[in-house]
Amino acid sequence: MTDTTAHTEPVPTPEPPVPQPDDVTTAWWDATREHRLTVQQCSACQAVQHPPRAVCVACSTLEGLTQVDVSGRGEVDSFTVVHRAPRADVATPYTIARVRLAEGPILLTRIHPHQTVSIGDAVEVTWWDLTDGRALPVFRPTTSSTTT
């Protein structure tokens, strides 16, 4: 079950550029409005993948790809701390991490609030609410296990 606790701090101002939903990503974005973290699952081979795609990367089918809820737990498998902002209006430092979800897929995300993490640290999803009703999944360190 996804952690549905909204983050207490607002998304940084200005909001980061976020792509508009399309035919492939609408179901994923709709789930974020409810603070549900989902990944795409293939009905043909049961593989899970993220981000959403028009084709299953495991078996190449173009049909039967659906969004399924995941636990929102994972572990940091790589990270970097950004000290030089890409734009003048972006506050630093902040941590970008690759999080391997307990269910397998990898998300590139932020650790929030910014703090020191290490490879292998357990993390859980939390949310930055956007002004259009969607939300961005970000992760925070936790002491709980990443196993499902």
BALUM-310243 format. One record per residue (C-alpha): x, y, z. Coordinates in Angstrom, 1 decimal, decimal comma, padded with zeros to 4 digits. Example, Ala and Ser with C-alpha at 12.3 -4.5 7.8 and 13.67 -1.06 7.14 Angstrom:
012,3  -004,5  007,8;
013,7  -001,1  007,1;
//
This chain:
000,0  000,0  000,0;
001,3  003,4  -000,9;
002,0  005,9  001,9;
-000,6  008,6  001,3;
000,8  011,2  003,7;
001,2  014,5  001,8;
004,5  016,2  002,5;
004,1  019,2  004,8;
006,3  021,5  002,8;
005,1  022,9  -000,5;
006,8  022,0  -003,8;
009,7  024,4  -004,4;
008,8  027,7  -006,0;
008,7  028,0  -008,9;
007,3  024,5  -009,5;
009,7  022,3  -011,5;
008,8  021,7  -015,1;
006,5  018,8  -015,3;
005,3  017,1  -018,5;
001,7  017,1  -019,5;
-000,1  013,7  -019,4;
-000,4  011,9  -022,7;
-002,0  008,6  -023,8;
000,6  006,6  -022,1;
001,1  008,5  -018,8;
-002,4  009,8  -018,0;
-003,2  006,8  -015,7;
000,0  007,3  -013,8;
-000,6  011,0  -013,3;
-004,2  010,4  -012,3;
-002,9  008,1  -009,5;
-000,6  010,8  -008,3;
-003,6  013,0  -007,7;
-004,7  010,5  -005,0;
-001,1  010,0  -003,7;
-000,9  006,5  -005,1;
002,4  005,4  -006,5;
001,9  003,0  -009,4;
004,0  001,2  -011,9;
003,1  -000,3  -015,2;
002,4  -004,1  -015,4;
002,2  -006,2  -018,5;
-000,7  -008,7  -018,5;
001,2  -010,9  -021,0;
004,4  -011,5  -019,0;
003,6  -009,9  -015,6;
006,8  -007,7  -015,9;
006,6  -004,3  -014,1;
008,2  -001,1  -015,4;
008,6  002,6  -014,8;
008,2  005,1  -016,3;
005,0  004,2  -018,3;
005,7  003,2  -021,9;
003,7  002,2  -024,9;
005,5  -001,1  -025,0;
006,5  -003,8  -022,5;
010,3  -003,7  -022,3;
010,3  -007,4  -021,3;
008,2  -009,0  -024,0;
007,5  -006,2  -026,5;
003,8  -006,4  -026,3;
001,8  -003,3  -027,1;
-001,4  -004,3  -025,3;
-002,4  -005,1  -021,7;
-000,2  -002,6  -020,0;
-001,9  -001,3  -016,8;
-001,0  000,8  -013,8;
-000,8  -001,2  -010,5;
-000,3  000,2  -007,0;
003,0  -000,4  -005,3;
004,1  -000,1  -001,7;
006,1  003,1  -002,1;
009,0  001,6  -000,3;
012,5  001,0  -001,7;
016,1  001,6  -001,3;
018,7  004,1  -002,6;
021,0  002,5  -005,1;
022,7  005,6  -006,2;
022,5  009,3  -005,4;
024,2  012,7  -005,9;
024,0  015,9  -004,0;
023,5  019,0  -006,2;
025,3  022,1  -005,0;
025,1  024,1  -008,2;
021,6  025,0  -009,3;
020,5  024,4  -012,9;
018,7  027,8  -012,6;
019,0  030,8  -010,3;
015,6  030,1  -008,8;
016,4  026,6  -007,6;
017,5  026,2  -004,0;
020,6  024,1  -003,2;
021,7  021,7  -001,9;
019,3  019,0  -002,8;
019,7  015,2  -003,3;
018,7  013,3  -006,5;
018,5  009,6  -006,0;
017,9  006,4  -007,9;
015,4  004,4  -005,8;
014,8  000,8  -006,5;
011,3  000,0  -005,4;
010,6  -003,1  -003,4;
008,7  -004,3  -006,5;
011,7  -003,9  -008,8;
011,4  -000,8  -010,9;
013,8  002,1  -010,5;
012,6  005,7  -010,0;
014,8  008,8  -010,4;
013,6  011,1  -007,7;
014,5  013,6  -005,0;
015,2  012,9  -001,3;
013,1  015,3  000,7;
013,8  017,0  002,9;
017,4  017,3  001,8;
019,5  015,1  004,1;
022,5  012,8  003,9;
021,7  009,3  002,5;
023,8  006,3  001,7;
023,5  003,6  -000,9;
021,3  000,9  000,6;
019,3  003,2  002,8;
015,6  002,4  003,1;
013,2  005,1  001,8;
009,5  005,6  001,4;
007,4  007,8  -000,9;
005,9  011,1  000,1;
004,4  013,7  -002,1;
004,8  017,2  -003,4;
001,4  018,6  -004,5;
001,4  020,6  -007,7;
-001,0  023,5  -008,3;
-002,8  021,5  -011,0;
-003,8  018,7  -008,7;
-001,2  016,3  -009,7;
001,7  015,4  -007,3;
005,3  014,4  -007,6;
006,6  011,4  -005,7;
009,6  012,2  -003,7;
011,2  009,9  -001,1;
012,3  010,3  002,5;
014,6  008,0  004,6;
012,9  005,5  006,8;
014,0  002,8  009,2;
011,5  000,2  008,0;
012,4  -002,7  005,7;
012,1  -002,5  001,9;
010,8  -006,0  001,5;
007,2  -006,6  000,5;
//
